Amino acid sequence: MKDDYKKMYLHLFNAVTDALELLPEENSAARILKAAQQYCEELYIQQGEEQGKIIHLVK
């Protein structure tokens, strides 16, 4: 089940990233989506640290 959430998270995160590329940066919806992505990334990293896993992010 945990892997299912990871797949869903990655799929949604990538779709949001694709949509953000189509929006101007000053768009309020774009700012909200970026903030949500950053918050989720912080939680993801925090969870990995708590479990003693090393998280490698590729940009």
Residue pairs with C-beta under 8 A, 6 or more apart in sequence:
9 40
9 44
13 37
13 40
16 33
16 36
16 37
17 37
19 33
20 30
20 33
20 34
23 29
23 30
24 30
25 31
41 57
44 55
45 55
45 57
48 54
48 55
49 55
